[in-house]
């Protein structure tokens, strides 16, 4: 079974009131799944999630990114939208910053 079938079943369970026919039908997709298959699906799902990457790998073409700065606000680590301009990284407040990691921004809501 593909990951998408399980995603669809989980969404159906979230949208239907528990105990309804729609919810029970969706829940039955998971009933007889072997643990190894559950583990494989979790690994596959995790691989689809964005991960923090070293800032040296970030595009320097003006693409907005989510950046992590270890000393961002009051010497505590923090995250902000960042963008590379011609002389360095800037956060969403237009302050120059020194991120160590980045990840792509999520897509728009559906």
C-alpha positions as CSV (number, residue, x, y, z in Angstrom):
1,X,0.0,0.0,0.0
2,X,1.2,3.5,-0.8
3,X,1.8,6.2,1.8
4,X,-0.9,8.2,0.1
5,X,-3.6,5.6,0.9
6,X,-2.7,5.9,4.6
7,X,-2.6,9.7,4.5
8,X,-6.1,9.7,2.9
9,X,-7.4,7.3,5.6
10,X,-5.9,9.5,8.4
11,X,-7.5,12.6,6.9
12,X,-10.8,10.8,6.7
13,X,-10.6,9.8,10.4
14,X,-9.8,13.4,11.3
15,X,-12.8,14.8,9.4
16,X,-15.4,12.2,10.4
17,X,-16.9,11.9,13.9
18,X,-15.5,9.0,15.8
19,X,-17.6,5.8,15.5
20,X,-19.4,6.8,12.3
21,X,-19.3,4.5,9.3
22,X,-16.8,6.8,7.5
23,X,-14.5,6.8,10.5
24,X,-14.6,3.1,11.0
25,X,-14.0,2.4,7.3
26,X,-10.9,4.6,7.4
27,X,-9.7,3.1,10.7
28,X,-9.9,-0.4,9.2
29,X,-7.1,0.6,6.7
30,X,-4.7,0.5,9.7
31,X,-6.2,-2.5,11.6
32,X,-4.1,-5.3,10.1
33,X,-1.0,-3.4,9.2
34,X,2.2,-5.2,10.4
35,X,4.5,-3.2,12.6
36,X,7.3,-3.4,10.0
37,X,5.0,-1.7,7.5
38,X,4.1,1.0,10.0
39,X,7.8,1.7,10.6
40,X,8.5,1.8,6.9
41,X,5.7,4.3,6.3
42,X,6.9,6.5,9.2
43,X,10.4,6.5,7.8
44,X,9.0,7.4,4.3
45,X,6.9,10.2,5.8
46,X,9.8,11.6,7.8
47,X,11.9,11.7,4.6
48,X,9.3,14.0,3.1
49,X,9.6,16.6,5.9
50,X,12.0,19.5,5.4
51,X,15.1,19.3,7.5
52,X,17.5,22.0,8.7
53,X,20.4,22.4,6.4
54,X,23.7,24.2,6.8
55,X,23.5,27.8,5.7
56,X,26.4,27.3,3.2
57,X,24.0,25.3,1.1
58,X,21.3,28.0,1.0
59,X,20.5,29.7,-2.3
60,X,21.7,33.3,-2.5
61,X,19.2,34.4,-5.2
62,X,16.7,36.4,-3.1
63,X,14.6,33.3,-2.2
64,X,12.9,33.7,1.2
65,X,13.9,30.9,3.6
66,X,13.3,30.0,7.3
67,X,16.6,30.7,9.1
68,X,17.9,29.7,12.5
69,X,20.2,32.1,14.3
70,X,21.8,30.7,17.6
71,X,22.0,34.2,19.1
72,X,19.0,35.9,17.6
73,X,17.1,37.7,20.4
74,X,18.5,38.5,23.8
75,X,21.3,36.0,23.1
76,X,18.8,33.1,22.7
77,X,18.4,31.1,19.5
78,X,15.6,31.9,17.2
79,X,14.0,31.5,13.8
80,X,13.0,34.1,11.3
81,X,12.3,34.5,7.6
82,X,15.6,35.4,6.0
83,X,16.7,36.4,2.5
84,X,20.1,37.0,0.9
85,X,20.7,40.4,-0.4
86,X,23.9,41.6,-2.1
87,X,25.9,42.0,1.1
88,X,24.5,39.3,3.4
89,X,21.6,37.7,5.2
90,X,18.7,39.8,6.4
91,X,15.7,38.9,8.6
92,X,12.1,39.8,8.2
93,X,12.7,43.1,10.1
94,X,15.4,44.1,7.6
95,X,18.2,43.5,10.2
96,X,21.4,42.0,9.0
97,X,21.8,38.5,10.7
98,X,24.0,35.5,10.8
99,X,22.0,32.3,10.4
100,X,23.7,28.9,10.8
101,X,20.9,26.8,9.3
102,X,17.9,27.1,7.0
103,X,15.0,25.2,5.5
104,X,12.5,26.1,2.8
105,X,9.4,27.9,3.8
106,X,6.2,25.8,3.7
107,X,3.8,26.2,0.8
108,X,0.6,28.2,1.0
109,X,-2.4,26.6,2.8
110,X,-4.7,24.5,0.6
